[in-house]
């Protein structure tokens, strides 16, 4: 790849995964019980994780094209990977539960799906992933616009030792 499409690709999964996290954290199902929130969450999660994988790939290419600050890029890359792994684990749990509803699975696999989709744990994981993806975006913004463009950037960079 000789051009940087990372900025084009990255915003869609960020939006989809942030909305997914908010749907998990805010108990909309209690206020609107007639809506199938689980299906809506799954759609946002599937599309977001697929887009995040594309963003990771294009981010690697962008790193080799632009050669920005190495420490900042590595921290950005680490938080991006953490985000994708957490959202990926949540998606794995949903896939296991969905397959388990269609056919019998080994107990350990079915148990893993139940653990990953447990309401409390999945909410905590979604919150952690939301924080990770927010830090990823902040660091990406610092690389593009500098440390003064975001009011939180200086404090986060200091906390991360950058």
DSSP file (Angstrom, degrees, kcal/mol; ACC not computed):
  #  RESIDUE AA STRUCTURE BP1 BP2  ACC     N-H-->O    O-->H-N    N-H-->O    O-->H-N    TCO  KAPPA ALPHA  PHI   PSI    X-CA   Y-CA   Z-CA
    1    1 A X              0   0    0      0, 0.0     3,-0.0     0, 0.0     0, 0.0   0.000 360.0 360.0 360.0 128.1    0.0    0.0    0.0
    2    2 A X        +     0   0    0      2,-0.0     2,-0.3    63,-0.0    60,-0.0   0.357 360.0  54.8-108.7   4.2    1.5    3.3   -1.0
    3    3 A X  S    S-     0   0    0      0, 0.0     2,-0.9     0, 0.0    62,-0.0  -0.949  84.4-111.7-136.3 157.9   -1.1    5.7    0.4
    4    4 A X        +     0   0    0     -2,-0.3     3,-0.2     1,-0.2     4,-0.1  -0.773  40.4 157.6 -97.2 103.6   -2.6    6.1    3.8
    5    5 A X    >>  +     0   0    0     -2,-0.9     4,-2.2     1,-0.1     3,-0.7   0.366  48.9 101.8-101.0   3.7   -6.3    5.0    4.0
    6    6 A X  H 3> S+     0   0    0     52,-0.4     4,-2.7     1,-0.2     5,-0.2   0.903  77.9  53.3 -55.1 -45.9   -6.1    4.4    7.8
    7    7 A X  H 3> S+     0   0    0      1,-0.2     4,-0.5     2,-0.2    -1,-0.2   0.808 111.0  48.3 -62.3 -26.2   -7.9    7.7    8.6
    8    8 A X  H <4 S+     0   0    0     -3,-0.7     4,-0.4     2,-0.1    -1,-0.2   0.904 117.9  38.8 -75.9 -42.8  -10.7    6.8    6.3
    9    9 A X  H >X S+     0   0    0     -4,-2.2     4,-0.8     1,-0.2     3,-0.8   0.864 105.5  64.5 -75.9 -38.7  -11.2    3.3    7.7
   10   10 A X  H 3X S+     0   0    0     -4,-2.7     4,-1.5     1,-0.2    -1,-0.2   0.743  89.7  63.0 -68.5 -28.6  -10.7    3.9   11.4
   11   11 A X  H 3X S+     0   0    0     -4,-0.5     4,-2.2    -5,-0.2    -1,-0.2   0.832  96.0  57.9 -71.8 -31.5  -13.7    6.1   12.2
   12   12 A X  H <> S+     0   0    0     -3,-0.8     4,-2.7    -4,-0.4     5,-0.2   0.955 108.7  43.0 -65.7 -50.5  -16.4    3.6   11.3
   13   13 A X  H  X S+     0   0    0     -4,-0.8     4,-2.8     1,-0.2     5,-0.3   0.873 112.1  55.5 -65.3 -32.2  -15.3    0.9   13.8
   14   14 A X  H  X S+     0   0    0     -4,-1.5     4,-2.3     2,-0.2     5,-0.2   0.954 111.8  43.1 -61.3 -47.5  -14.7    3.4   16.5
   15   15 A X  H  X S+     0   0    0     -4,-2.2     4,-2.3     2,-0.2    -2,-0.2   0.936 116.1  47.5 -63.4 -46.6  -18.3    4.7   16.1
   16   16 A X  H  X S+     0   0    0     -4,-2.7     4,-2.3     1,-0.2    -2,-0.2   0.913 115.3  44.5 -62.7 -43.6  -19.8    1.2   15.9
   17   17 A X  H  X S+     0   0    0     -4,-2.8     4,-2.6    -5,-0.2    -1,-0.2   0.848 111.7  52.6 -74.0 -33.3  -17.9   -0.1   18.9
   18   18 A X  H  X S+     0   0    0     -4,-2.3     4,-2.5    -5,-0.3    -1,-0.2   0.924 111.2  47.3 -65.1 -42.6  -18.5    3.0   21.0
   19   19 A X  H  X S+     0   0    0     -4,-2.3     4,-2.5    -5,-0.2    -2,-0.2   0.921 111.0  52.2 -63.6 -42.3  -22.2    2.7   20.3
   20   20 A X  H  X S+     0   0    0     -4,-2.3     4,-2.0     1,-0.2    -2,-0.2   0.945 110.3  48.4 -56.3 -48.8  -22.0   -1.0   21.2
   21   21 A X  H  X S+     0   0    0     -4,-2.6     4,-2.5     1,-0.2     5,-0.2   0.912 111.1  49.7 -60.2 -43.4  -20.3   -0.2   24.5
   22   22 A X  H  X S+     0   0    0     -4,-2.5     4,-2.9     1,-0.2    -1,-0.2   0.883 108.8  52.8 -64.2 -37.4  -23.0    2.4   25.3
   23   23 A X  H  < S+     0   0    0     -4,-2.5     5,-0.4     1,-0.2     6,-0.2   0.865 112.8  45.3 -64.5 -35.0  -25.7   -0.1   24.6
   24   24 A X  H  < S+     0   0    0     -4,-2.0    -2,-0.2    -5,-0.2    -1,-0.2   0.883 118.6  41.5 -73.1 -38.3  -24.1   -2.5   27.0
   25   25 A X  H  < S+     0   0    0     -4,-2.5     2,-0.5    -5,-0.2    -2,-0.2   0.908 105.8  64.0 -80.1 -43.8  -23.5    0.0   29.7
   26   26 A X  S  < S-     0   0    0     -4,-2.9     2,-2.7    -5,-0.2     3,-0.3  -0.724  85.5-132.0 -85.8 123.3  -26.8    2.0   29.6
   27   27 A X    >>  +     0   0    0     -2,-0.5     3,-1.4     1,-0.2     4,-0.7  -0.322  47.7 151.7 -76.9  64.1  -29.7   -0.3   30.5
   28   28 A X  H >>  +     0   0    0     -2,-2.7     4,-2.8    -5,-0.4     3,-0.6   0.794  63.4  70.9 -63.0 -27.7  -32.0    0.6   27.6
   29   29 A X  H 34 S+     0   0    0     -3,-0.3    -1,-0.3     1,-0.2     6,-0.1   0.755  95.0  54.0 -63.3 -23.2  -33.6   -2.8   27.8
   30   30 A X  H <4 S+     0   0    0     -3,-1.4     3,-0.3     1,-0.1    -1,-0.2   0.815 115.1  38.6 -79.2 -29.2  -35.3   -1.9   31.1
   31   31 A X  H << S+     0   0    0     -4,-0.7     2,-0.2    -3,-0.6    -2,-0.2   0.783 130.4  28.7 -88.9 -29.9  -36.8    1.3   29.5
   32   32 A X    ><  +     0   0    0     -4,-2.8     3,-1.4     1,-0.1    -1,-0.2  -0.604  67.9 162.1-129.6  70.5  -37.7   -0.3   26.1
   33   33 A X  T 3   +     0   0    0     -3,-0.3    -1,-0.1     1,-0.3     4,-0.1   0.708  69.5  66.0 -68.2 -19.8  -38.2   -4.0   26.8
   34   34 A X  T 3  S+     0   0    0     -3,-0.1     2,-0.3     2,-0.1    -1,-0.3   0.641  85.2  89.4 -76.9 -13.2  -40.1   -4.6   23.5
   35   35 A X  S <  S-     0   0    0     -3,-1.4     2,-1.7    -6,-0.1     3,-0.2  -0.644  82.7-125.9 -87.1 140.8  -36.9   -3.8   21.5
   36   36 A X     >  +     0   0    0     -2,-0.3     4,-1.6     1,-0.2     3,-0.3  -0.588  39.6 167.1 -84.3  77.8  -34.5   -6.7   20.6
   37   37 A X  H  >  +     0   0    0     -2,-1.7     4,-3.1     1,-0.2     5,-0.2   0.824  68.4  62.4 -65.2 -33.6  -31.4   -5.0   22.1
   38   38 A X  H  > S+     0   0    0      1,-0.2     4,-2.3     2,-0.2    -1,-0.2   0.914 105.7  45.5 -60.5 -43.6  -29.3   -8.2   21.9
   39   39 A X  H  > S+     0   0    0     -3,-0.3     4,-2.1     2,-0.2    -1,-0.2   0.899 113.4  49.8 -67.1 -40.1  -29.6   -8.4   18.1
   40   40 A X  H  X S+     0   0    0     -4,-1.6     4,-2.2     2,-0.2    -2,-0.2   0.931 111.3  49.3 -63.3 -45.7  -28.8   -4.7   17.8
   41   41 A X  H  X S+     0   0    0     -4,-3.1     4,-2.6     1,-0.2    -2,-0.2   0.922 109.9  51.7 -58.5 -45.2  -25.8   -5.1   20.1
   42   42 A X  H  X S+     0   0    0     -4,-2.3     4,-2.9    -5,-0.2     5,-0.2   0.890 108.0  51.2 -61.4 -40.6  -24.6   -8.1   18.0
   43   43 A X  H  X S+     0   0    0     -4,-2.1     4,-2.3     2,-0.2     5,-0.3   0.940 112.5  45.5 -63.4 -46.9  -24.9   -6.1   14.7
   44   44 A X  H  X S+     0   0    0     -4,-2.2     4,-2.3     1,-0.2    -2,-0.2   0.904 115.2  48.8 -61.9 -40.5  -22.8   -3.2   16.1
   45   45 A X  H  X S+     0   0    0     -4,-2.6     4,-2.7    -5,-0.2     5,-0.3   0.934 112.3  46.0 -67.2 -47.0  -20.3   -5.7   17.6
   46   46 A X  H  X S+     0   0    0     -4,-2.9     4,-2.3     2,-0.2     5,-0.2   0.959 117.9  42.2 -61.2 -52.0  -19.8   -7.8   14.4
   47   47 A X  H  X S+     0   0    0     -4,-2.3     4,-2.3    -5,-0.2    -1,-0.2   0.889 115.8  50.8 -63.8 -38.8  -19.5   -4.8   12.1
   48   48 A X  H  X S+     0   0    0     -4,-2.3     4,-2.4    -5,-0.3    -1,-0.2   0.913 111.1  46.3 -65.9 -43.7  -17.3   -2.9   14.6
   49   49 A X  H  X S+     0   0    0     -4,-2.7     4,-2.1     2,-0.2    -2,-0.2   0.910 112.9  49.8 -68.1 -41.3  -14.8   -5.8   15.1
   50   50 A X  H  X S+     0   0    0     -4,-2.3     4,-1.7    -5,-0.3    -2,-0.2   0.933 114.2  45.7 -61.2 -44.2  -14.6   -6.5   11.4
   51   51 A X  H  X S+     0   0    0     -4,-2.3     4,-2.3    -5,-0.2    -2,-0.2   0.865 109.5  55.2 -65.2 -36.2  -13.9   -2.8   10.8
   52   52 A X  H  X S+     0   0    0     -4,-2.4     4,-2.5     2,-0.2    -1,-0.2   0.867 104.9  53.0 -66.4 -36.0  -11.4   -2.7   13.7
   53   53 A X  H  X S+     0   0    0     -4,-2.1     4,-2.1     2,-0.2    -1,-0.2   0.917 110.3  47.6 -63.7 -42.1   -9.4   -5.5   12.1
   54   54 A X  H  X S+     0   0    0     -4,-1.7     4,-2.6     1,-0.2    -2,-0.2   0.890 110.9  52.1 -63.6 -39.0   -9.3   -3.5    8.9
   55   55 A X  H  X S+     0   0    0     -4,-2.3     4,-2.1     2,-0.2    -2,-0.2   0.891 107.8  51.3 -65.6 -39.5   -8.2   -0.5   10.9
   56   56 A X  H  X S+     0   0    0     -4,-2.5     4,-2.0     2,-0.2    -1,-0.2   0.932 111.8  47.6 -60.9 -44.9   -5.4   -2.5   12.6
   57   57 A X  H  X S+     0   0    0     -4,-2.1     4,-1.7     1,-0.2    -2,-0.2   0.936 114.6  44.2 -62.8 -47.8   -4.2   -3.6    9.2
   58   58 A X  H  X S+     0   0    0     -4,-2.6     4,-2.4     1,-0.2   -52,-0.4   0.803 109.5  58.4 -69.6 -27.3   -4.3   -0.1    7.6
   59   59 A X  H  X S+     0   0    0     -4,-2.1     4,-2.2    -5,-0.2    -1,-0.2   0.891 103.8  51.1 -66.8 -39.8   -2.7    1.3   10.8
   60   60 A X  H  X S+     0   0    0     -4,-2.0     4,-1.4     2,-0.2    -2,-0.2   0.920 112.1  47.1 -61.2 -43.6    0.3   -1.0   10.3
   61   61 A X  H  X S+     0   0    0     -4,-1.7     4,-1.5     1,-0.2    -2,-0.2   0.904 110.8  51.9 -64.8 -41.4    0.7    0.2    6.7
   62   62 A X  H  X S+     0   0    0     -4,-2.4     4,-2.8     1,-0.2     5,-0.4   0.874 104.4  57.3 -63.6 -37.0    0.3    3.9    7.8
   63   63 A X  H  X S+     0   0    0     -4,-2.2     4,-1.7     1,-0.2    -1,-0.2   0.897 108.8  45.5 -60.7 -40.1    3.1    3.4   10.4
   64   64 A X  H  < S+     0   0    0     -4,-1.4    -1,-0.2     1,-0.2    -2,-0.2   0.763 116.1  47.0 -76.5 -24.4    5.5    2.3    7.7
   65   65 A X  H  < S+     0   0    0     -4,-1.5    -2,-0.2    -5,-0.1    -1,-0.2   0.893 122.9  28.9 -80.0 -41.8    4.5    5.1    5.4
   66   66 A X  H  < S-     0   0    0     -4,-2.8    -3,-0.2    -5,-0.1    -2,-0.2   0.776  79.9-152.4 -97.3 -28.9    4.5    8.0    7.8
   67   67 A X     <  +     0   0    0     -4,-1.7     3,-0.1    -5,-0.4    -3,-0.1   0.944  28.2 176.9  53.7  56.6    7.2    7.1   10.4
   68   68 A X        -     0   0    0      1,-0.2    -1,-0.0    -5,-0.2     2,-0.0  -0.086  48.8 -42.4 -77.1-174.2    5.7    9.2   13.3
   69   69 A X     >  -     0   0    0      1,-0.1     4,-2.4    74,-0.1     5,-0.2  -0.288  57.4-143.4 -51.6 121.1    7.0    9.3   16.9
   70   70 A X  H  > S+     0   0    0      1,-0.2     4,-2.6     2,-0.2     5,-0.2   0.903  94.6  47.4 -60.9 -47.6    7.9    5.7   17.7
   71   71 A X  H  > S+     0   0    0      1,-0.2     4,-2.1     2,-0.2    -1,-0.2   0.902 113.9  48.1 -63.6 -40.9    6.9    5.7   21.4
   72   72 A X  H  > S+     0   0    0      2,-0.2     4,-2.5     1,-0.2    -1,-0.2   0.905 112.5  48.7 -65.7 -42.1    3.5    7.3   20.6
   73   73 A X  H  X S+     0   0    0     -4,-2.4     4,-3.0     2,-0.2    -2,-0.2   0.911 110.6  50.7 -64.7 -42.6    2.8    4.9   17.7
   74   74 A X  H  X S+     0   0    0     -4,-2.6     4,-2.3     2,-0.2    -1,-0.2   0.899 112.1  46.4 -64.1 -40.1    3.6    1.9   19.9
   75   75 A X  H  X S+     0   0    0     -4,-2.1     4,-2.4     2,-0.2     5,-0.2   0.918 113.7  49.0 -67.2 -42.9    1.3    3.1   22.7
   76   76 A X  H  X S+     0   0    0     -4,-2.5     4,-2.1     1,-0.2    -2,-0.2   0.923 112.9  48.0 -59.4 -45.5   -1.4    3.9   20.1
   77   77 A X  H  X S+     0   0    0     -4,-3.0     4,-2.4     2,-0.2    -2,-0.2   0.876 110.2  51.9 -64.5 -39.2   -0.9    0.4   18.6
   78   78 A X  H  X S+     0   0    0     -4,-2.3     4,-2.5     2,-0.2    -2,-0.2   0.931 111.6  45.4 -65.5 -45.4   -1.0   -1.3   22.0
   79   79 A X  H  X S+     0   0    0     -4,-2.4     4,-2.3     2,-0.2    -1,-0.2   0.862 112.2  52.8 -67.4 -33.9   -4.3    0.4   23.0
   80   80 A X  H  X S+     0   0    0     -4,-2.1     4,-2.5    -5,-0.2    -1,-0.2   0.926 110.7  47.1 -64.2 -43.8   -5.8   -0.4   19.6
   81   81 A X  H  X S+     0   0    0     -4,-2.4     4,-2.7     2,-0.2    -2,-0.2   0.908 110.6  51.8 -64.7 -41.8   -4.8   -4.1   20.1
   82   82 A X  H  X S+     0   0    0     -4,-2.5     4,-2.4     2,-0.2     5,-0.2   0.927 110.6  49.6 -59.3 -44.6   -6.3   -4.2   23.6
   83   83 A X  H  X S+     0   0    0     -4,-2.3     4,-2.7     1,-0.2     5,-0.3   0.942 112.4  46.3 -58.9 -49.1   -9.5   -2.7   22.2
   84   84 A X  H  X S+     0   0    0     -4,-2.5     4,-2.6     1,-0.2    -1,-0.2   0.887 112.0  51.3 -64.9 -38.9   -9.7   -5.3   19.5
   85   85 A X  H  X S+     0   0    0     -4,-2.7     4,-2.2     2,-0.2    -1,-0.2   0.917 112.7  45.0 -65.5 -42.3   -8.9   -8.2   21.8
   86   86 A X  H  X S+     0   0    0     -4,-2.4     4,-2.2     2,-0.2    -2,-0.2   0.959 117.4  43.2 -67.2 -49.2  -11.6   -7.2   24.3
   87   87 A X  H  X S+     0   0    0     -4,-2.7     4,-2.4     1,-0.2    -2,-0.2   0.880 113.4  54.1 -63.3 -35.8  -14.2   -6.6   21.7
   88   88 A X  H  X S+     0   0    0     -4,-2.6     4,-2.6    -5,-0.3    -1,-0.2   0.884 107.0  50.4 -64.1 -38.7  -13.1   -9.8   19.9
   89   89 A X  H  X S+     0   0    0     -4,-2.2     4,-2.2     2,-0.2    -2,-0.2   0.904 110.3  49.9 -65.6 -40.9  -13.6  -11.7   23.2
   90   90 A X  H  X S+     0   0    0     -4,-2.2     4,-1.9     2,-0.2    -2,-0.2   0.908 112.1  48.1 -62.7 -40.8  -17.1  -10.3   23.5
   91   91 A X  H  X S+     0   0    0     -4,-2.4     4,-2.7     2,-0.2    -2,-0.2   0.900 108.1  54.7 -66.1 -40.7  -17.8  -11.3   19.9
   92   92 A X  H  X S+     0   0    0     -4,-2.6     4,-2.7     1,-0.2    -2,-0.2   0.920 107.3  50.8 -58.1 -44.0  -16.4  -14.8   20.5
   93   93 A X  H  X S+     0   0    0     -4,-2.2     4,-2.4     1,-0.2    -1,-0.2   0.913 110.9  48.2 -60.0 -43.1  -18.8  -15.2   23.4
   94   94 A X  H  X S+     0   0    0     -4,-1.9     4,-2.5     2,-0.2    -2,-0.2   0.898 111.8  49.6 -64.7 -40.6  -21.8  -14.1   21.3
   95   95 A X  H  X S+     0   0    0     -4,-2.7     4,-2.9     2,-0.2     5,-0.2   0.923 110.9  49.5 -64.5 -43.7  -20.7  -16.5   18.5
   96   96 A X  H  X S+     0   0    0     -4,-2.7     4,-2.9     1,-0.2    -2,-0.2   0.933 112.7  46.7 -61.4 -46.1  -20.4  -19.4   20.9
   97   97 A X  H  X S+     0   0    0     -4,-2.4     4,-1.4     2,-0.2    -1,-0.2   0.906 113.2  49.7 -63.3 -41.0  -23.9  -18.6   22.4
   98   98 A X  H  X S+     0   0    0     -4,-2.5     4,-0.6     2,-0.2     3,-0.3   0.926 114.0  44.0 -65.1 -44.7  -25.4  -18.3   18.9
   99   99 A X  H >X S+     0   0    0     -4,-2.9     4,-2.3     1,-0.2     3,-1.2   0.903 110.7  56.5 -65.4 -40.0  -23.9  -21.6   17.7
  100  100 A X  H 3< S+     0   0    0     -4,-2.9    -1,-0.2     1,-0.3    -2,-0.2   0.772 101.4  56.8 -62.9 -26.2  -24.9  -23.2   21.0
  101  101 A X  H 3< S+     0   0    0     -4,-1.4    -1,-0.3    -3,-0.3    -2,-0.2   0.700 112.9  41.7 -76.1 -18.0  -28.5  -22.3   20.4
  102  102 A X  H << S+     0   0    0     -3,-1.2     2,-0.3    -4,-0.6    -2,-0.2   0.769 128.6   0.7 -96.9 -32.6  -28.3  -24.1   17.1
  103  103 A X  S  < S-     0   0    0     -4,-2.3    -1,-0.3     0, 0.0     2,-0.2  -0.972  84.3 -81.5-153.5 164.0  -26.4  -27.3   18.1
  104  104 A X        -     0   0    0     -2,-0.3     2,-0.3    -3,-0.1    -3,-0.1  -0.470  43.2-168.0 -72.8 137.4  -24.8  -28.9   21.1
  105  105 A X        -     0   0    0     -2,-0.2    -1,-0.0    -5,-0.1    -9,-0.0  -0.862  34.6 -85.1-119.6 156.8  -21.3  -27.7   22.0
  106  106 A X     >  -     0   0    0     -2,-0.3     4,-2.7     1,-0.1     3,-0.4  -0.303  44.4-114.2 -57.1 147.9  -18.8  -29.2   24.4
  107  107 A X  H  > S+     0   0    0      1,-0.2     4,-2.7     2,-0.2     5,-0.2   0.855 114.3  53.1 -56.9 -38.8  -19.4  -28.0   28.0
  108  108 A X  H  > S+     0   0    0      2,-0.2     4,-1.8     1,-0.2    -1,-0.2   0.890 112.0  45.1 -67.0 -37.5  -16.2  -26.1   28.2
  109  109 A X  H  > S+     0   0    0     -3,-0.4     4,-2.2     2,-0.2    -2,-0.2   0.935 115.1  47.0 -70.0 -47.0  -17.0  -24.1   25.0
  110  110 A X  H  X S+     0   0    0     -4,-2.7     4,-2.1     1,-0.2    -2,-0.2   0.882 111.5  52.5 -61.2 -38.0  -20.6  -23.5   26.0
  111  111 A X  H  X S+     0   0    0     -4,-2.7     4,-2.3    -5,-0.3    -1,-0.2   0.883 107.0  52.0 -65.1 -38.8  -19.4  -22.4   29.5
  112  112 A X  H  X S+     0   0    0     -4,-1.8     4,-2.7     1,-0.2    -2,-0.2   0.916 109.3  50.4 -63.0 -42.7  -16.9  -19.9   27.9
  113  113 A X  H  X S+     0   0    0     -4,-2.2     4,-1.5     1,-0.2    -2,-0.2   0.905 110.6  49.1 -61.4 -41.8  -19.7  -18.5   25.9
  114  114 A X  H  X S+     0   0    0     -4,-2.1     4,-0.5     2,-0.2    -1,-0.2   0.885 112.2  48.6 -66.2 -38.2  -21.9  -18.1   29.0
  115  115 A X  H >< S+     0   0    0     -4,-2.3     3,-0.9     1,-0.2    -2,-0.2   0.943 112.4  47.4 -66.0 -47.4  -19.1  -16.4   30.9
  116  116 A X  H 3< S+     0   0    0     -4,-2.7    -1,-0.2     1,-0.2    -2,-0.2   0.753 117.0  43.2 -68.6 -23.6  -18.3  -14.0   28.1
  117  117 A X  H 3< S+     0   0    0     -4,-1.5    -1,-0.2    -5,-0.2    -2,-0.2   0.397  79.8 128.6-102.2   2.7  -21.9  -13.0   27.6
  118  118 A X    <X  -     0   0    0     -3,-0.9     4,-3.1    -4,-0.5     5,-0.4  -0.372  66.8-124.4 -57.1 134.4  -22.8  -12.8   31.3
  119  119 A X  H  > S+     0   0    0      1,-0.2     4,-1.7     2,-0.2     5,-0.1   0.884 105.1  42.1 -53.9 -48.8  -24.5   -9.4   31.7
  120  120 A X  H  > S+     0   0    0      2,-0.2     4,-2.2     1,-0.2    -1,-0.2   0.940 118.3  44.1 -68.3 -47.1  -22.2   -8.0   34.5
  121  121 A X  H  > S+     0   0    0      1,-0.2     4,-2.9     2,-0.2     5,-0.2   0.922 113.7  49.7 -65.8 -43.7  -18.9   -9.3   32.9
  122  122 A X  H  X S+     0   0    0     -4,-3.1     4,-2.2     1,-0.2    -1,-0.2   0.847 110.6  51.6 -65.6 -31.5  -19.8   -8.2   29.4
  123  123 A X  H  X S+     0   0    0     -4,-1.7     4,-2.1    -5,-0.4    -1,-0.2   0.918 111.3  46.4 -68.7 -43.2  -20.7   -4.8   30.7
  124  124 A X  H  X S+     0   0    0     -4,-2.2     4,-2.6     2,-0.2    -2,-0.2   0.923 113.9  48.8 -64.1 -43.9  -17.4   -4.4   32.5
  125  125 A X  H  X S+     0   0    0     -4,-2.9     4,-2.7     1,-0.2    -2,-0.2   0.905 110.4  51.2 -62.7 -41.0  -15.5   -5.6   29.4
  126  126 A X  H  X S+     0   0    0     -4,-2.2     4,-2.1    -5,-0.2    -1,-0.2   0.884 110.6  49.0 -63.8 -38.1  -17.4   -3.2   27.3
  127  127 A X  H  X S+     0   0    0     -4,-2.1     4,-2.2     2,-0.2    -2,-0.2   0.929 112.3  47.6 -66.1 -45.3  -16.5   -0.3   29.6
  128  128 A X  H  X S+     0   0    0     -4,-2.6     4,-2.5     1,-0.2    -2,-0.2   0.908 113.0  48.9 -61.4 -42.0  -12.8   -1.3   29.6
  129  129 A X  H  X S+     0   0    0     -4,-2.7     4,-2.9     2,-0.2     5,-0.2   0.875 108.3  53.9 -66.1 -37.0  -12.9   -1.6   25.8
  130  130 A X  H  X S+     0   0    0     -4,-2.1     4,-1.9     2,-0.2    -2,-0.2   0.907 110.1  47.1 -63.7 -41.6  -14.5    1.8   25.6
  131  131 A X  H  X S+     0   0    0     -4,-2.2     4,-2.4     2,-0.2    -2,-0.2   0.934 113.6  48.7 -63.6 -45.6  -11.8    3.3   27.7
  132  132 A X  H  X S+     0   0    0     -4,-2.5     4,-2.3     1,-0.2    -2,-0.2   0.911 112.6  46.4 -62.8 -43.3   -9.1    1.6   25.6
  133  133 A X  H  X S+     0   0    0     -4,-2.9     4,-2.2     2,-0.2    -1,-0.2   0.833 111.1  53.5 -70.8 -29.9  -10.6    2.7   22.3
  134  134 A X  H  X S+     0   0    0     -4,-1.9     4,-2.4    -5,-0.2    -2,-0.2   0.914 110.2  46.2 -67.8 -42.9  -11.0    6.2   23.6
  135  135 A X  H  X S+     0   0    0     -4,-2.4     4,-2.7     2,-0.2     5,-0.2   0.893 110.8  54.3 -65.4 -39.0   -7.3    6.3   24.6
  136  136 A X  H  X S+     0   0    0     -4,-2.3     4,-2.2     1,-0.2    -2,-0.2   0.941 110.6  45.4 -58.4 -47.7   -6.4    4.9   21.2
  137  137 A X  H  X S+     0   0    0     -4,-2.2     4,-2.5     2,-0.2    -2,-0.2   0.887 111.0  53.0 -64.0 -40.0   -8.4    7.7   19.5
  138  138 A X  H  X S+     0   0    0     -4,-2.4     4,-2.2     2,-0.2    -1,-0.2   0.932 110.7  47.0 -60.6 -45.8   -6.8   10.3   21.7
  139  139 A X  H  X S+     0   0    0     -4,-2.7     4,-2.0     2,-0.2    -2,-0.2   0.872 111.0  52.0 -66.1 -36.6   -3.3    9.1   20.8
  140  140 A X  H  X S+     0   0    0     -4,-2.2     4,-1.7    -5,-0.2    -1,-0.2   0.910 109.6  49.9 -63.2 -41.5   -4.2    9.0   17.1
  141  141 A X  H  X>S+     0   0    0     -4,-2.5     4,-3.6     1,-0.2     5,-0.6   0.873 107.8  53.4 -63.6 -37.7   -5.4   12.6   17.4
  142  142 A X  H  X5S+     0   0    0     -4,-2.2     4,-1.5     1,-0.2    -1,-0.2   0.895 107.8  51.4 -64.4 -39.3   -2.2   13.6   19.1
  143  143 A X  H  <5S+     0   0    0     -4,-2.0    -1,-0.2     2,-0.2    -2,-0.2   0.884 120.9  33.2 -64.1 -37.0   -0.2   12.1   16.3
  144  144 A X  H  <5S+     0   0    0     -4,-1.7    -2,-0.2    -5,-0.1    -3,-0.2   0.914 135.6  19.4 -85.5 -46.5   -2.2   14.0   13.7
  145  145 A X  H  <5S-     0   0    0     -4,-3.6     3,-0.2     1,-0.2    -3,-0.2   0.527 105.3-113.2-108.6  -8.6   -3.0   17.3   15.4
  146  146 A X    ><< -     0   0    0     -4,-1.5     3,-0.9    -5,-0.6     4,-0.3  -0.203  39.1 -68.4  94.5 169.7   -0.5   17.6   18.3
  147  147 A X  T 3  S+     0   0    0      1,-0.2     7,-0.4     2,-0.1     3,-0.2   0.601 124.6  59.3 -76.1 -12.2   -0.8   17.4   22.0
  148  148 A X  T 3  S+     0   0    0     -3,-0.2    -1,-0.2     1,-0.2    -2,-0.1   0.540  84.7  77.6 -95.6  -6.0   -2.7   20.8   22.3
  149  149 A X  S <  S+     0   0    0     -3,-0.9     2,-0.5     1,-0.1    -1,-0.2   0.780  94.5  49.4 -74.3 -26.5   -5.7   19.9   20.2
  150  150 A X  S >> S-     0   0    0     -4,-0.3     3,-1.0    -3,-0.2     4,-0.6  -0.952  73.8-144.8-116.5 129.4   -7.4   17.8   22.9
  151  151 A X  T 34 S+     0   0    0     -2,-0.5     4,-0.3     1,-0.2     3,-0.1   0.749 102.7  48.0 -65.8 -21.7   -7.8   19.1   26.4
  152  152 A X  T 3> S+     0   0    0      1,-0.1     4,-2.3     2,-0.1    -1,-0.2   0.613  89.4  87.0 -89.4 -13.1   -7.3   15.7   27.9
  153  153 A X  H <> S+     0   0    0     -3,-1.0     4,-3.2     1,-0.2     5,-0.3   0.893  84.2  51.4 -59.0 -47.4   -4.2   14.9   25.8
  154  154 A X  H  X S+     0   0    0     -4,-0.6     4,-2.1    -7,-0.4    -1,-0.2   0.920 113.5  44.8 -59.5 -45.1   -1.6   16.4   28.2
  155  155 A X  H  > S+     0   0    0     -4,-0.3     4,-2.4     2,-0.2    -1,-0.2   0.909 115.6  46.2 -66.4 -42.1   -2.9   14.5   31.2
  156  156 A X  H  X S+     0   0    0     -4,-2.3     4,-2.2     2,-0.2    -2,-0.2   0.925 112.3  50.5 -66.7 -44.0   -3.2   11.2   29.4
  157  157 A X  H  X>S+     0   0    0     -4,-3.2     5,-3.1    -5,-0.2     4,-0.5   0.892 111.5  49.2 -60.8 -38.9    0.2   11.5   27.8
  158  158 A X  H ><5S+     0   0    0     -4,-2.1     3,-0.9    -5,-0.3    -1,-0.2   0.921 110.2  50.3 -65.5 -44.0    1.7   12.3   31.3
  159  159 A X  H 3<5S+     0   0    0     -4,-2.4    -2,-0.2     1,-0.2    -1,-0.2   0.863 113.0  46.9 -62.1 -34.7   -0.1    9.3   32.8
  160  160 A X  H 3<5S-     0   0    0     -4,-2.2    -1,-0.2    -5,-0.1    -2,-0.2   0.503 114.7-117.2 -85.7  -4.6    1.3    7.1   30.0
  161  161 A X  T <<5       0   0    0     -3,-0.9    -3,-0.2    -4,-0.5    -2,-0.1   0.799 360.0 360.0  75.5  28.9    4.8    8.5   30.4
  162  162 A X      <       0   0    0     -5,-3.1    -4,-0.2    -6,-0.2    -5,-0.1   0.417 360.0 360.0-105.3 360.0    4.9   10.0   26.9
